[in-house]
Amino acid sequence: MKKSILSLLICVSLSSIAQTDVNLNLIHEFDGSPFAYGQYYVDAAGNNIEFNRVQYYLSNIAVESSVSSQVTVPDDTQIIRANIINYPLGSVNATNITGVNFNVGVPNALNHADITLQPTGHPLSYQSPSMHWGWASGYRFLVIEGKVDDNGDGTPNKLFQFHVVGDQFFTAVGVTSAGVVNGADLDINITVNVADWIKNMNMINAGINHGSQAINGQVMDNTNPETVFEGNVATEIITESKSVNQLIVDYEYSYAPTLFYSIGGATNASILITDLNGRIISNEVALPAAGNYFINKELSKGLYVVRIIGDNDHIETTKMFIK
């Protein structure tokens, strides 16, 4: 009996040791440019466009391991907002992650379940703005909203909206992306190209589309052939010591803060500074992987998000408060 109990304790102990906290980092862009609300981009017809809302559901999230089968993560349903990068998935019994599988949308059973039964704060509970159309129609799988310049003056002014609703749009995605060891955590870094969802579209003709219209089907159909989601295709786990990654803001002179940074294992880095609404304040690319960066512009009072992104897909993030 004692031997059996001892064996059980050893198994539990080994299982606990193998548990790893996994984070999904979704780095949104528009054809290679950092994505931000209010930023001007160009559609397939050459019209200036801007976005004010991009949200979608990922569900049935599971990680792939090189030595074991697919492992479902505890937090396998997430509501994604394009101005937020990090999504903790919970702890899994796998450290050699080579990819991630998920669906864009909500599974049929949950799509038509009673939303009032979901606990406050759950991705499938009430959201503001709303992501739910009622039990019959279900959730909005994908929402893209913005404006397009339809008179040639360069300023986007005409609304376009895609609210994709319907079980038929539930879309499976598989992404190869090597896990990046980040201290005690494991990061999965994926680039999300919003431009691919509206590939080859003249947004002047897009209009307002709520439901299961054909154009909404076209948007969702673009998810896979246009590779909206792309990962790090390295074939082995990238291990980096957190101690060689740093991001420090020097506030000695509040009117001219300086960033001191380093990204271990990277060759080059970029610096992205946004306000809390996701609007790009500064975007510098092709910088050294370590150094200091003087913010050469006067910033208004308020809170900003600073990200250092290495060309090895590692990200360091901090907040900067200008008094």
Residue, then its C-alpha position, 0 to 999 in steps of 0.5 A: m500500500k505504501k509503495s502504491i502511494l509513493s508511486l502515485l506521489i512520484c507520478v503527480s510530482l513528475s506531472s507537475i514538473a512538466q507543466t508549462d505556462v503557454n502564451l499565444n502572442l498574436i502580432h497583427e500587421f497590415d502587409g508588413s506594417p504594424f497594425a493600429y487603429g486609426q492608421y492609414y493603409v491602402d486597399a487593393a484598389g489603392n484607396n486609403i483605409e483605416f480600421n477602428r475595430v478588428q475582433y474575432y474568436l479562436s476556439n478549440i485551441a491545441v498545441e502540437s508537440s514534437v514528441s506527443s500528440q495534440v494537447t488541448v490548452p485549458d483556456d481554449t477559447q479566446i476573444i482576440r482584439a487586434n490591438i492586444i498581443n498576449y493571450p495566456l492559454g494556461s498550463v500544459n504538459a508539453t515543453n517542445i511545442t512545434g505548432v498550434n491548431f485552432n478554429v476561427g469562430v465558435p463551435n456549434a454547441l457553444n455558438h447556440a448555447d445560453i449566453t447568460l450561463q457564461p461567467t462574467g469575464h469569459p470570452l463567450s459572455y457579454q462583450s462591449p461592443s457586442m459579439h453576440w447575435g442571439w441564440a439562434s444566430g450565435y456569435r460574431f465569428l469575425v468583426i472588421e470595421g473601418k472607413v475608406d476614402d471614396n472621394g479621393d481626398g486621402t481621408p477615409n470617410k465611408l464606413f465598411q463593416f464585416h460581421v461574420v455570423g453563421d456556423q458554416f464559417f467555422t474555419a480550421v487553421g493550423v500554424t507551424s510555430a516553434g515554441v520560444v522559451n521565455g523564462a518559465d513560460l513558453d511563447i507561441n508567436i504568430t503574425v496575423n496579416v489583417a490585409d489578407w482577410i480583405k485581399n483583392m477587395n475594393m473597400i469602396n464597394a464593401g458596404i455594411n455586411h452583418g450576417s451570412q452574406a457572400i462577401n462575409g464568406q469571401v472574407m472568411d474563405n481568405t483565412n487559409p489560402e491567404t495565410v492570415f496566420e503565419g508562425n515561426v517556421a523554425t524546426e527546433i525550440i528556440t531557447e532564450s534566457k530572460s536575463v538577456n532581454q530587457l526594456i527599461v524607460d529612463y524618465e530622468y527627463s520627462y520631456a525626452p524619455t530614453l529606452f534601454y533595451s536588448i533582445g537576446g538571440a536577435t540580429n535586429a529589432s524594431i520599436l513600436i510605441t502606441d497609445l492605449n487606443g492602439r494608435i501608432i506613436s512611433n515605429e522604428v525598424a532595422l535597429p540593433a538588437a541592443g542599445n538605447y533609443f531616444i524618442n525624438k518627438e514630444l509626447s502628450k501626457g498619458l500612458y503608452v505601450v512600448r514593444i521591442i520586437g526582435d527578428n527572432d520573434h521575441i517581444e518585450t513589452t512595458k508601459m511608459f507614463i508621460k507626466 
